[in-house]
Amino acid sequence: MSDAALADPPEVRHEPGADAPRPPDPTGGLTPPARQEEASSARPESSAGGDDLGELAGGFIHDLKNHLGTLSLNLQLLAEDFESPQTPRERKALDRVNRLHAECQKLADLANDFLRFARAQNPDLRPAALGDVVDRLIEFLAPTARQAGIEVQWFPAPGLPPVRLDRDLFEQALLNLMLNAEQAMPDGGTLTLVGRADADGWVSLDVIDTGDGMGPEVLAKAFRPFHTTKKGGHGLGLATARRVVEAHGGSIDCQSEPGRGTKFTIRLPAAGS
């Protein structure tokens, strides 16, 4: 993630410290204890696959991308030959070349997504402040959130203990959740993050949106690899987030109701616990 991509933050309410107000429930009571059984929820099954999956996938994807690169380069050169088409036949040929080049890019993107999914099992864990990670991602997401009319709120509990993270992996996983929330609110809304220390030595992070929500059938498949309801999506974002969180020794689950929004909850062991 390039620092150059970090821009001015949106209208973010950052309320750290002992005087921080109790965070509002932006989903209108999505998961109160008395109604929790009524809300659709999903907890992913444990990720399968050995530690060598990342290594095998890395070799395969490396070779695949080499071939895609060669194909893409030759398509670019071919497009240059038709840069100024003079006949309908040449214009049709240029259109086909451009479409093939776009498909090559989609395959390259899919290959990169799958590589991140496969390599998520081997994190380099070091003590880190969860609040620093959230602050950075809020700043990164600021431009698109502002354009979409989305207000971002962050409510860290006072004295939030550090957790052991592979920052690069975890930032990508959390960014996937935040981008999903943003995409679920095309007409604007509120994205709320709540950090808290649980009494059992764990740290929890809620990612809550006020979007359309998901019904039980969609929610049941939310963490399934290659399942997506998005046009042009690969269906690896949530699956990768799950693998990353579980590789950190944590868990992730989701609660959602159509028309009321969605809440993802990540639980991580506190550093030293």
Summary of the structure (lengths in Angstrom):
residues: 273
radius of gyration: 21.2
end to end distance: 29.8
largest distance: 72.7
contacts: 813
relative contact order: 0.19
helix: 44%
strand: 19%
